[in-house]
Amino acid sequence: MNLEWMYWTVPTAIFFTTIFLMIAGMLVWELVSPTIERRGFLRVPTTRGTRFFIGLLGTAYVHLAWLGLTDWDLWLALPISAVWVFIVMRWG
């Protein structure tokens, strides 16, 4: 029986660890200070967790667009993604 294992590179491990820690941080934040729904520029009632999820989806799209439309280093998309998540979490 031949089992294929996923090869975890350091950037991949850092990425998934960061996502896990951000979700854990959101859990602690929710337990300490429960969220209320509000409307922002997204025009739908959202909670803190919903805005975080939308922010993560947006970063995935930014990175996919970066890979598909440019030949530049992928690390340059990180600041754009960070700004997107900040904007969605703050005013979304």
Phi and psi in degrees as GROMACS dihedral restraints (atoms count N, CA, C in turn):
[ dihedral_restraints ]
;  ai    aj    ak    al  type     phi  dphi    fc
    3     4     5     6     1  -101.0    20    10
    4     5     6     7     1   113.5    20    10
    6     7     8     9     1  -102.1    20    10
    7     8     9    10     1   127.5    20    10
    9    10    11    12     1   -94.6    20    10
   10    11    12    13     1   127.6    20    10
   12    13    14    15     1  -105.5    20    10
   13    14    15    16     1   143.6    20    10
   15    16    17    18     1   -72.4    20    10
   16    17    18    19     1   134.0    20    10
   18    19    20    21     1   -88.3    20    10
   19    20    21    22     1   115.4    20    10
   21    22    23    24     1   -91.6    20    10
   22    23    24    25     1   111.3    20    10
   24    25    26    27     1   -83.3    20    10
   25    26    27    28     1   165.8    20    10
   27    28    29    30     1   -61.8    20    10
   28    29    30    31     1   -46.3    20    10
   30    31    32    33     1   -60.3    20    10
   31    32    33    34     1   -36.3    20    10
   33    34    35    36     1   -66.1    20    10
   34    35    36    37     1   -44.0    20    10
   36    37    38    39     1   -63.9    20    10
   37    38    39    40     1   -40.5    20    10
   39    40    41    42     1   -63.6    20    10
   40    41    42    43     1   -42.8    20    10
   42    43    44    45     1   -59.6    20    10
   43    44    45    46     1   -52.6    20    10
   45    46    47    48     1   -69.8    20    10
   46    47    48    49     1   -33.4    20    10
   48    49    50    51     1   -65.5    20    10
   49    50    51    52     1   -42.0    20    10
   51    52    53    54     1   -62.8    20    10
   52    53    54    55     1   -45.0    20    10
   54    55    56    57     1   -61.0    20    10
   55    56    57    58     1   -44.7    20    10
   57    58    59    60     1   -60.6    20    10
   58    59    60    61     1   -45.2    20    10
   60    61    62    63     1   -66.0    20    10
   61    62    63    64     1   -35.3    20    10
   63    64    65    66     1   -67.5    20    10
   64    65    66    67     1   -40.4    20    10
   66    67    68    69     1   -66.1    20    10
   67    68    69    70     1   -41.0    20    10
   69    70    71    72     1   -63.1    20    10
   70    71    72    73     1   -40.3    20    10
   72    73    74    75     1   -63.5    20    10
   73    74    75    76     1   -38.9    20    10
   75    76    77    78     1   -64.6    20    10
   76    77    78    79     1   -37.2    20    10
   78    79    80    81     1   -62.9    20    10
   79    80    81    82     1   -48.0    20    10
   81    82    83    84     1   -61.5    20    10
   82    83    84    85     1   -44.3    20    10
   84    85    86    87     1   -59.7    20    10
   85    86    87    88     1   -41.7    20    10
   87    88    89    90     1   -66.3    20    10
   88    89    90    91     1   -38.8    20    10
   90    91    92    93     1   -69.8    20    10
   91    92    93    94     1   -36.0    20    10
   93    94    95    96     1   -76.9    20    10
   94    95    96    97     1   -42.8    20    10
   96    97    98    99     1  -136.5    20    10
   97    98    99   100     1    92.5    20    10
   99   100   101   102     1   -58.1    20    10
  100   101   102   103     1   142.8    20    10
  102   103   104   105     1   -88.2    20    10
  103   104   105   106     1   158.7    20    10
  105   106   107   108     1  -122.8    20    10
  106   107   108   109     1   149.7    20    10
  108   109   110   111     1   -69.9    20    10
  109   110   111   112     1   142.8    20    10
  111   112   113   114     1  -148.9    20    10
  112   113   114   115     1   162.6    20    10
  114   115   116   117     1  -108.4    20    10
  115   116   117   118     1   134.8    20    10
  117   118   119   120     1  -127.0    20    10
  118   119   120   121     1  -148.0    20    10
  120   121   122   123     1   -71.9    20    10
  121   122   123   124     1   -11.3    20    10
  123   124   125   126     1   -75.2    20    10
  124   125   126   127     1   -14.5    20    10
  126   127   128   129     1    67.3    20    10
  127   128   129   130     1    14.8    20    10
  129   130   131   132     1  -129.8    20    10
  130   131   132   133     1   149.3    20    10
  132   133   134   135     1   -66.4    20    10
  133   134   135   136     1   125.0    20    10
  135   136   137   138     1  -130.1    20    10
  136   137   138   139     1   152.3    20    10
  138   139   140   141     1  -102.8    20    10
  139   140   141   142     1   175.5    20    10
  141   142   143   144     1   -58.3    20    10
  142   143   144   145     1   -42.5    20    10
  144   145   146   147     1   -66.3    20    10
  145   146   147   148     1   -37.9    20    10
  147   148   149   150     1   -64.9    20    10
  148   149   150   151     1   -44.2    20    10
  150   151   152   153     1   -63.8    20    10
  151   152   153   154     1   -38.1    20    10
  153   154   155   156     1   -62.6    20    10
  154   155   156   157     1   -44.9    20    10
  156   157   158   159     1   -62.3    20    10
  157   158   159   160     1   -43.8    20    10
  159   160   161   162     1   -63.3    20    10
  160   161   162   163     1   -38.3    20    10
  162   163   164   165     1   -63.1    20    10
  163   164   165   166     1   -42.2    20    10
  165   166   167   168     1   -65.6    20    10
  166   167   168   169     1   -40.3    20    10
  168   169   170   171     1   -61.6    20    10
  169   170   171   172     1   -42.2    20    10
  171   172   173   174     1   -61.5    20    10
  172   173   174   175     1   -39.9    20    10
  174   175   176   177     1   -65.6    20    10
  175   176   177   178     1   -35.6    20    10
  177   178   179   180     1   -62.8    20    10
  178   179   180   181     1   -43.6    20    10
  180   181   182   183     1   -66.4    20    10
  181   182   183   184     1   -38.8    20    10
  183   184   185   186     1   -60.8    20    10
  184   185   186   187     1   -45.8    20    10
  186   187   188   189     1   -67.5    20    10
  187   188   189   190     1   -39.4    20    10
  189   190   191   192     1   -65.3    20    10
  190   191   192   193     1   -42.3    20    10
  192   193   194   195     1   -63.4    20    10
  193   194   195   196     1   -40.4    20    10
  195   196   197   198     1   -60.5    20    10
  196   197   198   199     1   -45.4    20    10
  198   199   200   201     1   -65.1    20    10
  199   200   201   202     1   -39.2    20    10
  201   202   203   204     1   -80.3    20    10
  202   203   204   205     1   -26.3    20    10
  204   205   206   207     1  -110.3    20    10
  205   206   207   208     1   -12.7    20    10
  207   208   209   210     1  -130.9    20    10
  208   209   210   211     1   164.5    20    10
  210   211   212   213     1  -106.4    20    10
  211   212   213   214     1     7.9    20    10
  213   214   215   216     1   -76.2    20    10
  214   215   216   217     1   165.1    20    10
  216   217   218   219     1   -62.2    20    10
  217   218   219   220     1   137.3    20    10
  219   220   221   222     1   -65.1    20    10
  220   221   222   223     1   -27.9    20    10
  222   223   224   225     1   -61.7    20    10
  223   224   225   226     1   -21.8    20    10
  225   226   227   228     1   -71.1    20    10
  226   227   228   229     1   -17.8    20    10
  228   229   230   231     1   -79.5    20    10
  229   230   231   232     1   -16.0    20    10
  231   232   233   234     1   -60.6    20    10
  232   233   234   235     1   -46.0    20    10
  234   235   236   237     1   -62.4    20    10
  235   236   237   238     1   -35.7    20    10
  237   238   239   240     1   -63.7    20    10
  238   239   240   241     1   -43.1    20    10
  240   241   242   243     1   -64.8    20    10
  241   242   243   244     1   -40.9    20    10
  243   244   245   246     1   -64.2    20    10
  244   245   246   247     1   -40.8    20    10
  246   247   248   249     1   -65.0    20    10
  247   248   249   250     1   -40.9    20    10
  249   250   251   252     1   -60.1    20    10
  250   251   252   253     1   -47.7    20    10
  252   253   254   255     1   -62.9    20    10
  253   254   255   256     1   -41.1    20    10
  255   256   257   258     1   -61.1    20    10
  256   257   258   259     1   -45.8    20    10
  258   259   260   261     1   -62.5    20    10
  259   260   261   262     1   -45.6    20    10
  261   262   263   264     1   -65.8    20    10
  262   263   264   265     1   -43.0    20    10
  264   265   266   267     1   -68.0    20    10
  265   266   267   268     1   -34.4    20    10
  267   268   269   270     1   -82.3    20    10
  268   269   270   271     1   -49.3    20    10
  270   271   272   273     1  -117.6    20    10
  271   272   273   274     1    -0.4    20    10
